[in-house]
């Protein structure tokens, strides 16, 4: 049977997904909020809090975009997300110097990871040439930066061409900072990394956030600080160990916690169920018992799968069937949540005030085991809640189903959003200047 710990919530019928709150509607309620669990991130200065006219502004973006087999950008979403900040700086007569990483060049100049295609894309999107430097802190980057006129844009090469970047080397950070007079971080996807371009440069320049980071911390910070209730969190993915901090942090905040994906089988084992060959962290079984006990003590409605789609092997075309979660046989492995669970999870989302979702319900990249993740995506979209999707497989499911426009916010940073939900310090945001 379904594991349900704590009181059941009184649930009303949800409004259609057309009524889902949008980011613009969500922000005003958060103005001026401060909360220790969000490190006062809502109080960080933004590009609008400083005078950028005539100033050289170094902007850390996340241009780590995917490419197809022919070297073309296959998904420019991360570039598009940076355009609002870039256009603001251009319109306000700043001299803009963009930087980012791309891939893993391992501290060496490798033109396979050059940002030149990004410069070409930006030039087309902005309607004027973005000047591409051939290096990061060398003669090309410096000379172009020195010659920039108000409203012009330069893109320096991949900051990870220097091993000093990921080491947050002070001398490298100082050289990078010397290109500009103001630093703007708009790369939420790397905000959890203390690298030279994400944090180190803030030791040498006034530092503020761009519109993308402002949106991320406002929406997620607001959900954690002052959620509209009922507050429902959905966590999936492979391992409990990957989400321990998030679960612990959210247990003090949510009304309902839904567990899916591979991590659910550790909780099933904690209830005494046989889990066959399903992924299961045996060394985390006692922890799972403790988490369920905490949920009960905190009056949190704690849900794990009632039924499971199991397969013979871990491959997309394996033989599969649906069984109750306490009836998984030896030599079968759980690969998705079953239809009864999909219905139960959807019911728990009806009438929710705030929903945070991070992690798939099964092996969602395989068609036979994607139904659980797709079902949750649809239920979140139709819930009428303030909905925050934590990137990765969750975001992919929302995009695939065509529900993206029905979500309040889809995070651009998988690892960063997870650490934010966990309550960890994000170096790329903590380093920014406070408003007061």
C-alpha positions as CSV (number, residue, x, y, z in Angstrom):
1,X,0.0,0.0,0.0
2,X,1.0,3.6,-0.3
3,X,3.1,4.9,2.5
4,X,1.3,7.9,4.0
5,X,2.8,9.5,7.1
6,X,0.9,12.3,8.9
7,X,-2.4,14.0,8.3
8,X,-4.1,14.0,5.0
9,X,-4.7,17.4,3.4
10,X,-8.1,18.8,2.4
11,X,-7.8,19.3,-1.3
12,X,-9.9,21.4,-3.6
13,X,-10.3,21.0,-7.3
14,X,-7.4,22.8,-9.1
15,X,-7.9,25.5,-11.6
16,X,-6.8,24.8,-15.2
17,X,-3.2,25.3,-16.2
18,X,-4.1,28.5,-17.9
19,X,-4.5,30.0,-14.4
20,X,-1.0,29.0,-13.2
21,X,0.7,32.0,-11.5
22,X,3.4,33.6,-13.6
23,X,6.7,34.9,-12.4
24,X,5.5,38.6,-12.8
25,X,2.6,37.9,-10.5
26,X,4.7,36.1,-7.9
27,X,7.4,38.8,-7.4
28,X,5.5,41.6,-5.7
29,X,4.6,39.5,-2.7
30,X,8.3,38.9,-2.0
31,X,9.5,42.5,-2.1
32,X,11.9,43.3,0.8
33,X,11.7,39.8,2.3
34,X,14.8,38.5,4.2
35,X,15.1,34.9,5.3
36,X,18.1,33.3,6.9
37,X,17.5,30.1,4.9
38,X,18.1,32.0,1.6
39,X,21.2,33.8,2.9
40,X,19.4,37.2,2.3
41,X,19.7,36.5,-1.4
42,X,16.5,38.5,-2.0
43,X,18.5,41.5,-0.8
44,X,21.2,41.4,-3.4
45,X,21.9,44.3,-5.7
46,X,20.9,44.0,-9.3
47,X,22.0,45.7,-12.6
48,X,19.2,48.3,-11.9
49,X,20.8,49.4,-8.6
50,X,24.0,50.7,-10.2
51,X,25.0,53.3,-12.9
52,X,26.5,51.4,-15.8
53,X,26.6,54.2,-18.3
54,X,30.1,54.5,-19.9
55,X,31.4,51.7,-17.6
56,X,33.1,48.4,-18.7
57,X,30.9,45.6,-17.3
58,X,32.1,42.0,-17.0
59,X,29.1,39.7,-17.2
60,X,29.3,36.0,-16.3
61,X,26.8,34.1,-18.4
62,X,26.0,30.4,-18.8
63,X,26.6,29.7,-22.4
64,X,27.3,26.0,-21.9
65,X,25.0,25.0,-24.7
66,X,24.7,21.7,-26.5
67,X,25.8,21.2,-30.1
68,X,24.7,18.8,-32.9
69,X,27.0,16.6,-34.8
70,X,27.8,19.3,-37.3
71,X,28.9,21.9,-34.8
72,X,25.7,23.9,-34.7
73,X,24.0,25.0,-31.4
74,X,21.2,22.6,-30.9
75,X,19.5,24.3,-28.0
76,X,20.2,28.1,-27.5
77,X,17.9,28.5,-24.5
78,X,20.7,29.4,-22.1
79,X,21.9,32.1,-24.4
80,X,18.4,33.4,-24.8
81,X,18.0,33.6,-21.1
82,X,20.9,36.0,-20.9
83,X,19.6,38.4,-23.5
84,X,17.5,40.5,-21.1
85,X,20.5,41.4,-19.0
86,X,22.7,42.0,-22.0
87,X,20.1,44.3,-23.7
88,X,19.6,46.3,-20.5
89,X,23.3,47.0,-20.3
90,X,23.6,47.8,-24.0
91,X,20.5,50.2,-23.8
92,X,22.1,51.9,-20.7
93,X,25.3,52.6,-22.6
94,X,27.6,50.1,-20.8
95,X,30.6,48.6,-22.5
96,X,29.8,44.9,-22.1
97,X,32.3,42.1,-21.7
98,X,30.7,38.6,-21.7
99,X,32.4,35.5,-20.3
100,X,31.3,31.9,-19.8
101,X,32.6,28.3,-19.8
102,X,31.7,25.7,-22.4
103,X,32.2,22.0,-21.9
104,X,35.3,20.6,-20.1
105,X,38.5,21.6,-21.9
106,X,40.5,20.7,-18.7
107,X,42.4,24.0,-18.5
108,X,43.8,23.9,-22.0
109,X,43.0,25.9,-25.1
110,X,40.9,23.5,-27.2
111,X,39.0,25.0,-30.1
112,X,36.4,22.2,-29.9
113,X,35.1,24.2,-26.9
114,X,35.5,27.7,-28.4
115,X,32.7,30.2,-27.7
116,X,32.9,31.6,-31.3
117,X,29.6,30.0,-32.3
118,X,28.0,31.7,-29.3
119,X,29.3,35.0,-30.5
120,X,27.8,34.4,-33.9
121,X,24.4,33.5,-32.4
122,X,24.5,36.6,-30.1
123,X,25.4,38.9,-33.0
124,X,22.3,37.7,-34.9
125,X,20.1,37.9,-31.8
126,X,21.2,41.4,-30.8
127,X,21.3,42.8,-34.3
128,X,25.0,43.9,-34.2
129,X,28.4,42.4,-34.1
130,X,29.6,40.8,-30.8
131,X,33.4,41.1,-30.9
132,X,35.0,37.8,-30.3
133,X,38.3,37.7,-28.4
134,X,40.8,34.9,-29.3
135,X,41.8,34.6,-25.6
136,X,40.6,35.1,-22.1
137,X,42.8,37.6,-20.3
138,X,45.5,38.0,-23.0
139,X,46.2,40.7,-25.6
140,X,43.1,40.1,-27.7
141,X,40.7,40.3,-24.8
142,X,42.4,43.3,-23.3
143,X,42.7,45.3,-26.6
144,X,39.1,44.7,-27.6
145,X,37.9,45.6,-24.0
146,X,40.0,48.8,-24.2
147,X,38.5,49.8,-27.5
148,X,34.8,49.2,-26.7
149,X,32.4,52.1,-27.2
150,X,29.2,52.6,-25.2
151,X,26.7,49.9,-26.1
152,X,29.2,47.6,-27.7
153,X,29.7,43.9,-26.7
154,X,32.7,41.7,-26.5
155,X,32.8,37.9,-25.7
156,X,36.1,36.6,-24.4
157,X,37.1,32.9,-24.9
158,X,36.1,30.0,-22.7
159,X,37.2,30.8,-19.2
160,X,37.9,27.1,-18.6
161,X,40.8,27.3,-21.1
162,X,42.7,28.3,-18.0
163,X,43.1,25.8,-15.2
164,X,43.2,28.7,-12.8
165,X,39.5,29.3,-13.4
166,X,38.1,26.3,-11.6
167,X,40.8,26.7,-8.9
168,X,39.5,30.2,-8.2
169,X,43.1,31.4,-8.5
170,X,43.3,35.0,-7.1
171,X,45.8,36.2,-9.7
172,X,43.7,34.9,-12.5
173,X,40.5,36.4,-11.0
174,X,42.4,39.7,-10.7
175,X,43.4,39.6,-14.3
176,X,39.8,38.9,-15.3
177,X,38.5,41.7,-13.2
178,X,41.0,44.1,-14.7
179,X,39.1,44.0,-17.9
180,X,36.1,45.9,-16.3
181,X,34.8,48.2,-13.7
182,X,31.7,46.4,-12.6
183,X,30.9,42.7,-12.3
184,X,27.5,41.2,-13.1
185,X,26.8,37.5,-12.4
186,X,23.9,36.1,-14.5
187,X,25.0,32.5,-14.6
188,X,22.7,30.7,-12.1
189,X,23.7,27.3,-13.5
190,X,27.3,27.8,-12.1
191,X,26.4,29.8,-9.0
192,X,27.1,26.8,-6.8
193,X,30.7,26.8,-8.0
194,X,33.4,29.0,-6.3
195,X,35.4,29.7,-9.5
196,X,37.3,32.8,-10.6
197,X,34.6,34.0,-13.0
198,X,31.7,33.1,-10.7
199,X,33.0,34.4,-7.4
200,X,36.7,35.4,-7.4
201,X,36.3,38.5,-9.5
202,X,33.8,39.9,-6.9
203,X,36.9,40.5,-4.6
204,X,38.0,43.2,-7.0
205,X,34.9,44.8,-8.5
206,X,31.5,46.0,-7.3
207,X,29.3,42.9,-7.9
208,X,25.6,42.6,-8.7
209,X,23.2,40.1,-10.2
210,X,21.6,40.1,-13.6
211,X,17.9,39.5,-14.4
212,X,18.2,35.7,-14.6
213,X,19.8,35.2,-11.2
214,X,17.4,37.7,-9.8
215,X,14.5,35.7,-11.1
216,X,15.9,32.4,-9.8
217,X,16.5,33.6,-6.3
218,X,13.2,35.5,-6.1
219,X,11.0,32.6,-7.1
220,X,12.8,29.8,-5.3
221,X,13.7,32.0,-2.3
222,X,10.1,33.0,-2.0
223,X,8.8,29.4,-2.2
224,X,11.1,28.5,0.7
225,X,10.6,31.6,2.8
226,X,6.8,32.2,2.4
227,X,5.1,29.5,0.3
228,X,1.5,29.6,-0.7
229,X,-0.1,26.5,0.9
230,X,-0.5,23.6,0.6
231,X,3.2,23.4,-0.2
232,X,4.0,20.1,-2.1
233,X,7.5,19.0,-3.0
234,X,8.2,16.2,-5.5
235,X,11.6,14.6,-5.5
236,X,12.9,11.9,-7.8
237,X,16.2,10.7,-9.2
238,X,18.3,7.7,-8.5
239,X,19.7,8.0,-5.0
240,X,18.5,9.1,-1.6
241,X,22.1,10.2,-0.9
242,X,21.9,12.8,-3.6
243,X,18.8,14.4,-2.0
244,X,19.4,14.0,1.8
245,X,20.0,17.7,2.4
246,X,17.0,18.7,0.2
247,X,14.7,16.3,2.0
248,X,15.9,17.4,5.4
249,X,15.5,21.1,4.5
250,X,12.1,20.6,2.9
251,X,10.6,18.5,5.8
252,X,10.5,21.7,7.8
253,X,8.6,23.6,5.1
254,X,6.3,21.3,3.1
255,X,2.8,19.9,3.7
256,X,3.3,17.0,1.4
257,X,6.5,15.3,0.2
258,X,6.2,13.0,-2.8
259,X,9.1,10.5,-3.5
260,X,9.6,8.8,-6.9
261,X,12.4,7.5,-9.1
262,X,15.1,5.2,-8.0
263,X,15.4,6.7,-4.5
264,X,11.9,5.4,-3.7
265,X,13.2,1.8,-3.5
266,X,15.4,2.6,-0.5
267,X,12.2,3.8,1.3
268,X,10.4,0.6,0.2
269,X,13.2,-1.5,1.7
270,X,12.9,0.6,4.9
271,X,9.3,-0.5,5.0
272,X,10.3,-4.2,4.7
273,X,9.4,-4.6,1.0
274,X,11.4,-6.8,-1.3
275,X,12.9,-4.5,-4.0
276,X,14.3,-7.2,-6.4
277,X,17.2,-5.8,-8.4
278,X,16.0,-2.2,-8.2
279,X,18.5,0.4,-7.3
280,X,18.6,0.5,-3.5
281,X,21.1,2.1,-1.2
282,X,21.3,-0.5,1.6
283,X,23.5,1.8,3.7
284,X,20.7,4.4,3.6
285,X,17.8,2.2,4.8
286,X,18.1,3.4,8.4
287,X,18.3,6.9,7.2
288,X,15.1,6.4,5.2
289,X,13.4,5.1,8.3
290,X,14.5,8.2,10.2
291,X,13.2,10.5,7.4
292,X,9.8,8.8,7.5
293,X,9.7,9.1,11.3
294,X,10.6,12.8,11.0
295,X,7.9,13.3,8.4
296,X,5.3,11.8,10.8
297,X,6.6,13.9,13.7
298,X,6.3,17.1,11.6
299,X,2.9,16.1,10.3
300,X,4.1,15.9,6.7
301,X,2.1,13.8,4.3
302,X,4.8,11.5,3.0
303,X,4.1,9.5,-0.2
304,X,6.0,6.8,-2.0
305,X,4.8,4.7,-5.0
306,X,1.9,2.3,-4.4
307,X,2.6,0.3,-7.6
308,X,5.7,0.0,-9.8
309,X,6.5,-0.7,-13.4
310,X,9.2,-3.3,-13.3
311,X,11.5,-4.7,-16.0
312,X,13.7,-7.7,-16.4
313,X,16.8,-5.8,-17.4
314,X,18.0,-2.2,-17.4
315,X,17.4,-1.4,-21.1
316,X,14.7,0.4,-23.0
317,X,13.2,-2.7,-24.7
318,X,13.2,-5.0,-21.7
319,X,10.1,-7.1,-20.8
320,X,8.1,-5.1,-18.3
321,X,4.9,-5.3,-16.2
322,X,3.2,-3.5,-13.3
323,X,3.1,-4.8,-9.7
324,X,2.2,-3.5,-6.3
325,X,5.3,-2.0,-4.7
326,X,5.4,-4.6,-2.0
327,X,5.3,-7.4,-4.6
328,X,8.5,-6.8,-6.6
329,X,9.9,-10.3,-7.4
330,X,13.5,-11.3,-7.4
331,X,15.3,-10.5,-10.7
332,X,12.9,-7.7,-11.5
333,X,13.8,-4.0,-11.1
334,X,11.6,-1.0,-10.7
335,X,11.9,1.5,-13.6
336,X,8.8,3.7,-13.2
337,X,5.8,4.4,-11.0
338,X,2.6,2.6,-11.8
339,X,-0.9,3.9,-12.8
340,X,-2.3,3.8,-9.3
341,X,0.6,5.9,-8.0
342,X,0.3,8.3,-10.9
343,X,-3.3,8.9,-9.9
344,X,-2.4,9.2,-6.2
345,X,0.3,11.7,-6.9
346,X,-1.9,13.7,-9.2
347,X,-4.6,13.8,-6.5
348,X,-2.0,15.2,-4.0
349,X,-1.2,18.0,-6.4
350,X,-4.8,19.2,-6.8
351,X,-5.3,22.5,-5.2
352,X,-1.7,22.9,-4.2
353,X,-0.5,26.4,-3.5
354,X,3.2,25.9,-4.2
355,X,4.9,23.0,-6.0
356,X,8.6,22.3,-6.2
357,X,9.7,19.5,-8.4
358,X,13.2,18.1,-8.9
359,X,13.9,14.7,-10.4
360,X,12.2,12.1,-12.7
361,X,9.8,9.5,-11.5
362,X,11.4,6.7,-13.6
363,X,13.8,6.2,-16.5
364,X,12.1,9.0,-18.3
365,X,14.4,8.9,-21.3
366,X,13.0,5.5,-22.3
367,X,9.4,5.6,-23.7
368,X,8.2,2.5,-21.8
369,X,9.2,4.1,-18.5
370,X,8.3,7.7,-19.0
371,X,4.6,7.7,-18.1
372,X,5.2,8.5,-14.5
373,X,7.3,11.6,-15.1
374,X,4.9,12.8,-17.9
375,X,1.9,12.2,-15.6
376,X,3.5,14.4,-12.9
377,X,4.4,17.1,-15.4
378,X,0.8,17.2,-16.5
379,X,-0.6,17.2,-12.9
380,X,1.8,20.1,-11.9
381,X,0.7,22.1,-15.0
382,X,-2.9,21.6,-14.2
383,X,-2.6,22.3,-10.4
384,X,-2.9,26.0,-10.6
385,X,0.0,26.3,-8.2
386,X,3.1,28.4,-8.1
387,X,5.2,25.8,-9.8
388,X,9.0,25.6,-9.7
389,X,10.8,23.0,-11.8
390,X,14.4,22.2,-10.8
391,X,15.8,21.6,-14.3
392,X,17.2,18.3,-15.7
393,X,14.7,15.5,-16.4
394,X,11.9,17.4,-14.8
395,X,12.4,20.3,-17.1
396,X,12.7,18.0,-20.1
397,X,9.4,16.3,-19.3
398,X,7.7,19.7,-19.0
399,X,9.1,20.8,-22.3
400,X,8.2,17.5,-24.1
401,X,4.6,17.7,-22.9
402,X,4.3,21.3,-24.0
403,X,3.5,22.5,-20.4
404,X,6.4,24.8,-20.0
405,X,4.3,28.0,-20.4
406,X,2.0,26.7,-17.6
407,X,4.8,26.6,-15.1
408,X,5.8,29.6,-13.0
409,X,9.5,29.0,-13.3
410,X,11.8,26.4,-14.8
411,X,15.2,26.7,-13.3
412,X,18.3,27.0,-15.6
413,X,20.6,25.4,-13.0
414,X,20.1,21.7,-12.0
415,X,22.9,21.5,-9.5
416,X,22.5,25.1,-8.3
417,X,18.8,24.8,-7.8
418,X,19.3,21.5,-5.9
419,X,21.8,23.2,-3.5
420,X,19.6,26.2,-3.2
421,X,16.7,23.9,-2.1
422,X,19.1,22.2,0.3
423,X,19.8,25.5,2.0
424,X,23.5,25.6,1.0
425,X,25.5,28.7,0.4
426,X,25.8,29.5,-3.4
427,X,29.2,31.2,-3.7
428,X,28.2,32.9,-7.0
429,X,25.4,34.7,-5.2
430,X,26.8,35.1,-1.7
431,X,29.7,37.2,-3.2
432,X,27.3,39.8,-4.6
433,X,26.8,43.1,-2.9
434,X,23.7,43.6,-0.6
435,X,21.3,46.5,-1.2
436,X,21.8,47.7,2.4
